[in-house]
Amino acid sequence: MQLILDSIFFVFDNQIYRQTYGTPIDSPLSPIMADIVLEYLKNKVLKSLRIDLPFYVRYVDDIALAVSI
């Protein structure tokens, strides 16, 4: 995966650039990386919260949740 992230190039105004951070929107790797990051955050952050979450719903890279205090 690191090889792929280090090998992302694009053309803008007839110049070739190497992307140094993140993944391009049209890359097949982008949704996979978003899924991995959001799953990590869900496991790390939500489990450390000491509040009640009446619902938590995730669709691809969008999250909707409610907090009950």
Secondary structure, DSSP 8 states (H G I E B T S, - for coil): -HHHHTT-EEEETTEEEE--SS--TT-THHHHHHHHHHHHHHHHHGGG--SB-S-EEEETTEEEE--B-
